[in-house]
Amino acid sequence: MNRLEYKILRILVFIFLLFLSYHFIFSFITPLIAPPEFLKDFKFIGFVVTFFGLHTFFALCTFMTSRLPANDRLSLITLGASIFIPTIYLILNINYLSTLNISAFIVISFSSLIFDFIRKDAEGNNVRNYIRVLINLFYLDDEIF
């Protein structure tokens, strides 16, 4: 496992453990010691953690299934699920997001940051390298020198 694979796997495991611990704490421990109106303040944090946790779970599944000597269809299905399941979660919670008081400046700044992250040239495209690490065991062999 090279350095980039190790970094990506470490980040995915960290986010997944954050996802699991958040849902464990707010499902079992916090209702015992906090009033219900206290939990409403953390709804946006829960939305963000769940959104990234859903992607991380399926990205870890993609990473693991691409290393198995099985059919490549399963890794492509889990890759698609890592994109579409969080998107469906976002669409289902669009009413909640519209009730938040977020300024247009923050939305435009965040959108431009994401667009710049995706738009980079083929050699420095972070998203393409991330997907290559997830889906292709020998992603460095595809590089043209």
C-alpha positions in Angstrom: 0.0 0.0 0.0 1.5 3.3 -1.0 1.4 6.6 0.8 -1.7 8.0 -1.0 -3.7 4.8 -0.4 -2.7 4.9 3.2 -3.8 8.5 3.6 -7.2 8.0 1.9 -7.9 4.8 3.9 -6.9 6.5 7.1 -9.3 9.5 6.4 -12.1 7.2 5.4 -11.8 5.1 8.6 -11.6 8.2 10.7 -14.8 9.7 9.2 -16.6 6.4 9.4 -15.7 6.0 13.1 -16.9 9.6 13.7 -20.2 8.7 11.9 -20.6 5.6 14.1 -19.7 7.4 17.4 -21.9 10.4 16.6 -25.0 8.2 16.0 -24.2 6.0 19.1 -23.8 9.0 21.4 -26.9 10.9 20.1 -29.1 7.8 19.9 -28.3 6.2 23.3 -26.4 8.5 25.6 -27.5 12.0 25.0 -31.3 11.4 25.3 -30.7 10.1 28.8 -29.0 13.2 30.1 -30.2 16.1 27.9 -33.6 17.6 27.2 -35.1 17.0 23.7 -34.8 20.7 22.8 -31.1 20.5 23.3 -30.8 18.0 20.5 -32.4 20.3 18.0 -29.3 22.5 18.1 -27.2 19.7 16.8 -29.4 18.8 13.8 -27.1 20.5 11.3 -24.0 18.8 12.7 -25.8 15.5 12.5 -26.8 16.2 8.9 -23.2 16.9 7.9 -21.8 13.9 9.8 -24.5 11.6 8.3 -24.0 12.9 4.8 -20.2 12.3 4.8 -20.7 9.1 6.8 -22.9 7.6 4.1 -20.4 8.4 1.5 -17.5 7.1 3.6 -19.3 3.7 4.3 -19.8 3.0 0.6 -16.3 4.4 -0.3 -14.8 1.9 2.2 -16.9 -0.8 0.6 -15.6 0.2 -2.8 -12.0 0.2 -1.5 -12.4 -3.3 0.0 -14.3 -4.9 -2.9 -11.9 -3.6 -5.5 -9.1 -5.5 -3.7 -11.1 -8.8 -3.6 -10.5 -11.3 -6.4 -14.2 -11.0 -7.2 -16.2 -9.5 -10.0 -15.6 -5.8 -10.7 -19.3 -5.0 -10.9 -19.6 -5.0 -7.1 -16.9 -2.3 -6.7 -18.6 -0.2 -9.4 -22.0 -0.6 -7.7 -20.6 0.5 -4.4 -18.8 3.4 -6.1 -22.1 4.5 -7.6 -23.8 4.1 -4.2 -21.1 6.3 -2.6 -22.2 9.1 -4.9 -26.0 8.5 -5.2 -26.9 7.6 -1.6 -25.6 10.8 -0.1 -27.2 12.7 -3.0 -30.5 11.2 -2.2 -30.0 12.0 1.5 -29.3 15.6 0.5 -32.5 15.8 -1.7 -34.6 14.3 1.1 -33.4 16.9 3.5 -33.5 19.9 1.2 -36.5 21.3 3.2 -34.4 21.4 6.3 -31.5 23.0 4.5 -33.8 25.7 3.1 -34.9 26.7 6.6 -31.3 27.5 7.7 -30.3 31.1 7.7 -27.1 30.8 5.6 -26.0 33.9 3.7 -25.6 33.8 -0.1 -21.9 34.7 0.3 -21.2 31.5 2.2 -23.1 29.4 -0.3 -21.3 31.0 -3.3 -17.9 30.7 -1.6 -18.4 27.0 -0.7 -19.7 26.2 -4.2 -16.7 27.9 -5.8 -14.4 26.0 -3.6 -16.0 22.7 -4.5 -16.0 23.6 -8.2 -12.3 24.5 -8.1 -11.6 21.2 -6.3 -13.3 19.3 -9.1 -12.2 21.4 -12.1 -8.4 21.0 -11.9 -6.5 19.6 -14.8 -6.3 15.9 -15.3 -2.9 15.5 -13.6 -3.9 17.4 -10.5 -7.5 16.4 -10.3 -8.1 15.3 -6.7 -11.4 13.7 -7.4 -10.0 11.6 -10.2 -7.1 10.4 -8.1 -9.5 9.6 -5.2 -11.7 7.5 -7.4 -8.6 5.8 -8.9 -7.4 4.8 -5.5 -10.8 3.5 -4.5 -11.6 1.5 -7.6 -8.3 0.4 -9.1 -5.7 -1.6 -7.3 -3.0 -0.7 -9.7 -4.0 2.9 -10.3 -0.3 4.0 -10.7 0.1 1.7 -13.7 -2.5 3.8 -15.6 -0.2 6.9 -15.5 1.5 7.8 -18.7 5.1 8.9 -18.2 
